[in-house]
Amino acid sequence: MTIYHFVGIKGSGMSALAQVLHDMEYEVQGSDVEKYFFTQKALEDSNIKILPFQKENIGGDMNVIAGNAFPDTHEEIEEAVEQGLPVTRYHSFLGEFLEKFTSVAVTGAHGKTSTTGLLAHVIRGAKPTSYLIGDGTGKGEKDAEYFVFEACEYRRHFLSYHPDYAIMTNIDFDHPDYFANVDDVFQAFQEMAMQVNKGIIACGDDEHLQKIQAKVPVLFYGFAEENDFQARNVNKTPEGTTFDVFVRNEFFATFSIPGYGDHSIMNALSVIALCHYEDIDTEIVKERLASFQGVKRRFTQKQIGEQILIDDYAHHPTEIKVTIEAARQKFPDREIIAVFQPHTFTRTQTFLTDFADSLSEADKVYLCEIFGSARENHGKLSIDDLKNKIDNAEIIDEHNTEPLMVHEKGVLIFMGAGDVQKFQEAYEQTLRNHVE
């Protein structure tokens, strides 16, 4: 029996794909560094073998899937090539795999993961659906009709895909270590649009997406009247959000979601549009939208004492702003505290002023040292450069999180794409120590 061996199985996309194949009864194993990643819990729960990197892992009837973070010179990849075993990059394998289903790619600078999770949750209520989410969650159904997956624009990896549908949430300048500017990002999305086979659901409130060209119908959603699918009569409360949807200016239905902020409405609207296009029962869509519990590291909250702690992946100025906005909707009478760990030096340098502006929307800001990545672990600037642009900001150390305790009834949002969770874990331990 062929073994699918994942080189770098703890990566968010890789771990999700491994779970999909495992659920579909393929033989799956993988290798990675020893360090613990939040993605590995699901792998362990499924009894998927995780090995330390070594060339001895390779051999027999094996199909090697290589994570994008690892070069061709990686010892396991070199060993597979030497033995004549097939080696496929993650995005290339996924591109071939999705051809077996009605596939929906969810892409955009922001909101991909939340929208993918929401769409998968909704469609599963109506049809057998496999899905792959960028938070490391994957699920395979043996008789799946639909395959919903997150498609990342970084390094134009999403050009490996030719999906039936694409949801495009927005276009914004990010990944400055790869893209030159927002026009470069737009060109990547334009190329992707030409590869879609049935239809595109695009945010019409996004000035860049308004210009997208395609060989298939493009349906627009948003708050503006010109959109095919428009949200009106929005009612925001600390319990959630209710809004009416108009399809080409005719009332369609009223929907309620447990989410907060305008971005949550937009995510839901894109899902409603796709389901409408695919004739999925509106009552099922309503019920599934109302029961969505969210995805990992997206406004994930817990309460300790009188403080609310929120874990969020926000790592771009736009995302920080909407996360703080969502917190203000849900907790209108509480102090909002941002604990932010910048992710990569190039992103921090490029958006330094924008980060300062977005973070200043919080009542108080604490900054963690910049998280370098495997591809970029140092830079010319330091966290002080960001601190100096924000009034009353403080730098916090994971070995001393006690300053956070002064915000007795505060909402503390730990934000970042690196390992900001360790600051939250350290703070939770500090709180436990004080209770004891």
N, C-alpha and C positions, 0 to 999 in steps of 0.2 A: 504494500500500500504506500502511495506517495506521501512523504512527510513534507509539509510546508514549514520551512524554517525561516523565522523572521530575524534579520540582523538589526538589532535596535528595537526590540519588541515593546519597550516601555514608552516609546514615542506615542503621542496622543492618537495620531491616525493609525499607526502600526498596531497598537494594542486593540483599537476598535476593530480593525480589519481581521486580526487574529481571532477575536471573539465571534465575528460574523462567520468565518470559515469553520470554526469549532462547532458552532450551533448547527451548521449545515452538515455536520458529521464528517468533516475532513480531519485528517491527523495533523495537529498543529503543535509546534514548539518554537522557542526563540531564545535569543541571547541578548545580554546588555551589560552595562556597568553595574557594580554592586550597590550603588547609592539607591536609596528608596525613592520611588516616584509615586504620586497618588494614583497613577494609571494602573499600577500593578495589582491593586487589590482585586479588581474584576477578573484579572487573569488568574490569580491564585484561587479565587472563588470557583472558577471553572476548571481548576486543576490543570491549567496549561503550564507546561514545563518551562521555567526560565533558567537558563544556564549562564554562567560567566563567559565572557568572550574568550574563545580559544579555537584554533583551527581544527582541533580534534572533534569539534561538534559537527563537522561537515562530512557527509559520506552516505553511501547507500542510495536508495531511490528517493531523492530529495529535490524539491523545488525551492530555491532560495529567493526570498523577497527581501530586498535591501532597503533600509531606511535612507531617506534623502540626506541625512546629516553625516553619513559615513562615506568616505572616498573609496574609489575602486581599489586602493592599496590596502584597505582593511584586511587583516589576516584571514578572516572567514570568507570574504568575497574572493580574495586571491586563491584560496584553497578550492573554492567551488569552481572557479574558472579552470584551474589546473586539472580538476577531476572531470571536467566537461559537463558539469551540472548546469541546468538552466538558472540564470540569475536575472531577476526582473526588479526594476526599481518600483517602489511603492506606488507612485502615481501611474506608472505604465500598467502594472498589474490591475489596479483598480479600474483603469480605462477599459480594459478588456472584459473584466468581470461584470461591469454594470450593463453590458450589452444584452444580458439575459433577461432584463426586467424593463418595466416602464420606469425610467430613471429620472430623478429630479435632483439637479445640482443646486445647492444653496451657496451663493457667493456674494461678496461685498466686502468693503473695508471694515465694516462694523456689523455686529448682529448675526453673523453666520451661525455660530454655535447655538444660540438661543432659538433662532428661527428653524434650524435643522431639527432640534429637539422637539419643538412645538409641532412642526409639520409631521414628523414621524409619529408623534403621539396621536394626532388627529386622524391621519390616514389609517393607522392601525385599528382605529375604532370601526372602520368600514371594510377594509381589504387586508389580506395578509401582506405584511410589509417588513422588509429588512432595512436596517439603517446603520449609518456610520456617522458619529458625531465627533467633533473636534475636541471634546472634553475627555476623550478616551473611552467613550461608551459605544459599543457595537452590538447588534442583535441580528442574527440570521434566522429566517424562516424557510423551511425546506420548500414550501409551495408558494413563496412570495411572488406577488404580482408587481409590487412597487419596490424600488430601491431608492431611498432618500439619503443623500450624503452631502457632507460639507466639502466645498471645493475651494481651495486656497489659491489666491492670486500670486503669492510669493514665488519669485523666480519663474513666474508663468507656468507653474505646475499644472494649473487647471486646463491648460491647452492639451493635456493628454486625454481629456474627456470629450465625448460627443453625446451629451445627455439628450433625452427626449424633451425635458423642460429645464429651464434655469430660473430660479428666483434671484434677482439682483437687488440687494438691499440699499446700496449706496456706493459711490466712488469717492475716495478721499486719499490724500497723499499719506502713505505710510511705507514702512520698510525702506527708509532712505539709504540703507546699505546696498540696495539693489535698484530701486526705481529712481530715475533722475528727477521727476517732478510729477504733478498730477496728470499732465498730458500723457506721460509715459504709462501711468496706471490706466488711464482711459483707453489707450491703444490696446493694452492687454485685454481689457474687458470687451473691447470691440471685436478683437480676434475670437474671443470666447463666444460672443453672441452669434458669430457666423457658423459656429459648430453645433448649435442647438437644432434639434430635429423637428420639434412640434410647436413650441411656444415659449415666450419669455414673459415672466411676471416682474416688472421693474418699478421701482419707486419713482413716480412722476414728480415728486417734490424735490428730487435731486437734479440740479441743473446739468450735471454731466450725463446722467442716465437718460435725460430727455433727448439727447442727441444720438443715442445708440441706434445702429442700423442692423437689420437682421433679415434673413430669408423666410422667417416664420412670423406669425402674429406677435406683436408686443402689446401686452396689456399693462396699463399703468395704474398704480394705487397710491393713495396719499390723502392729505387733508384738502388739497386744492380742488376746485370744482371741475377743472378740465380732466381729472383722472377718470378712468373707466370704473374704478372702485374707490369710493370716497367715504371717509369716516366723518360723521356729523353728530351733533348733539352729544358731545362727550361729557360724561359725568365722572369726575375723579374723586375718590374717597380713600380714607385710610384702609378700607377693606378691599379695594380693587378699582376696576374701571369698567364702565358700561358705555357703549356707543352704538349708533345706528350706522348701517352700511347702505349706501345708495349705489346702484349699478347703472352707470350712464344716466345719472340724475333721477332714477326711479328707486323708491324705497324697496330694499330687499329684505332686511331682517335686523333685529337688535341682538347684540352679542355682549356677554359679560366675561371679563378675564380677571384672574387673580393677580395680574401684573400691574406695574406702576410706571409712570412716565410715558411721554409721547412715543418713545421707541418701542415700547411694548405693544402699543396700539398698531404701529406700523408693521411689526412682526406678525401680529395676528391678521392684519389686513392682507398681507401677502399670501398667507395660508388660506384665508377665506377665498381669495381670488383663484388660486390654483384648484381648490376643491370645487368651486363653482364651475370652472372650465372642464373639470373631469367628471361632472355630474355626481359628486358625492353628496349624500343626503344631508340637507342643511341642519336637521335636528341633531344628527350625529356630530356635525361640526360644532354646533353650539355646546353640546354636552362635553365634548372632548376639550374644547378651548377652556371651559370653566373648570375642568379638573386637572389641568396641567400643573405639575409640581416644580417645573424648572429643570435646569441642567446643572452639572457640577461647576462650582466656582463662578456662578452668575447670580449675584445678589443672594448668596446662601447665608442664612442668618441663624444665630442662636442667642439665647439670653443667659447671662451669668449675673446673678444678683439683679441690680436694676439697670445694668448696662446691656445694650444690644450690640453684638459683634457681627459684622457682615464681611464675608469673604467674596471678593469679586475680581474678575480677570482684567478689569479696565486698565489699559496700558497706553492709551492714546488720549490726547486732550479731549477729543469729542466724546469718548467713552466715559471719561472721568466726569465730565459735565452732566451727562444724562444719568449716571449712577447717583450723583449727588441730588439731582432733580427728583429721581425716583424715591430716594430716602426722605426727602422733604414731603413728598405726597403721603408716604406711609406713616411717617412720624412727624407731623406738623408742629408739635409742641416740644420737640427735643433738640438738644444741641447736636449738630452734625460734625463729626471729627474725621478728617481724612488721614489715613496712614498709608503713605505711597512709596513704593519701591520702583524707581525708573527701570525700564528694561532696554538694554543696549545703549552704548555711548552715542552711536550715530543718531538714534531716535531722540535721545535726550538733548543732544546738541541742536538738532534740526528744529525741534519744537519747544525749545527752552522757554520762550516767552508765552507760548500757548499753554504749556503745562502750568506755568505760574498763574495765568488768568483763570484756567479751569479749576485748579485747586483752591483758588481764592474764593470760590463759591461756597466752600465749607466754612464753618465757624472757627475751626482751628486745624492746623496742618502739622503733621509729623512726617519727616522724610527719612527713608532708609538708604543705605549706600546703594549706588547704581549696580544693578545685576548685569554682569557681562554675559555673553553667550559663548557657546563652543566656538563660534566663528569669529568672535570679537570680544576679547576679555580685558581690554584696557582702552583708555582714551585720554585726550588732553584735558577734558573738563572733570570736575568733581561734583559731588552732591552740594557743596557750598555754593556753586554757581547758581543752582536752582533756589537754594535757601535764600540767597541774597535778593531774589526777585519777589519773594512772598513776605508780606508783613507778618511778623510774629510767628514765623515758622520755626520749628525745632528739628534737630537731627536726633534720631532715636537709635539705640543700639539693642540688639536682641538680648544682650546680657543684662540690660537694665531697662525694662519696660515700665517701671513704676510711675513715670510721669503721666501715663495714660489713666492712672487711677483717679486723678483729680476730677475727671469728667463723670461724676457719679451716676447721672441718668442719661448719659450721652449715647449716641449711635456712632460706633467706631467702625469705619469702613476700611478694611485692609485691602488695598488695590495693587495689582501688578501682575505681570506675566512670568515673573521669575520664580523665586521661592519665598515670597512675602508671607506665605502660610507659617513659616518658622517664627516670624515675629508674633503672629497671632497665637501660635502654640506656646511661645515663651511667655506671652502676657497671660494666657489662661493659667499657666503654671504659677505665675506670680499671684494671681487672684486666689488660686487654691491654697497657696502657702499662707496667705494672709487670713484665710478662713480658719485654717488649722491653728 
